[in-house]
Amino acid sequence: MERQRYVERCSELFAVGGFAAVRETAEAGLDEYGPDPVLLRWLGQAHAAEDDHDREAETAYRKGLALAPHDLGLLVSYMGLCLRSDSFDHPSRARRAVELQKRVEELAPPGSPERERVDDATGWAGRGYWDDLMAGAARGRAQRAATEERSVLVTDALRRDARGESREEAGEDLDTAAVTAAVELLQGARNAPLRLLLAHRVAAYVLTFALSFGLNKALVWSGALEFSPWGWLLYVPLFVAEAKLRRAERIGKERVVARVQARHQAADAV
């Protein structure tokens, strides 16, 4: 297989979150063609996307830069890894980030995609406590909005399924695959309460808060308890419903990655 096809496959798999598959593909290309800066960059990025793979990512980036010291993709990716590393645990990486930034700024003209990535990375690394707090709150709002949207899509899909309508083919679309997996996980009579909660997610959270707060107050005012956490147990069904959606997202991603790999294998067989 041509080297460029390995690169294209790494790009496709990375886009759908198949980081283990990216590493497998990049390593296969490296075994066939020997050290290559582009494949090493994909290998490093696939490691960097996982937890506790920073050492492997750094090794891949350094090997790539030894071959192509002016490769902007490698420089920017490696700089991002160094910036997010803890300066106490990995002081050498923190110092290396400054050097990498200077090299990128020398090579990348203002306004280029690489320079924008540098600006974004350095802006993130230079944030203070309140900036982190605000960014975390924004991420939380975005995540809640995404979950609410996913709940609506799943509810609509469940209603279509109940009417006997054919399910939409997921193909290689992550969102559609996640919705399809959620419909499968939420089938059956025992999941009917979870389907109801997801169909009325906002109202369910508001009502659950009111009931749990009221129950805790009632237990304290009655003298039964000095402090009551028991009302918060009413949130358990909501947490279970949210967990179903997260599991469906993981299953959907695994299926999409498998479909992409199957397409690659079919192309190899031709």
Beta strands, then each sheet from edge to edge (+ up, - down):
end
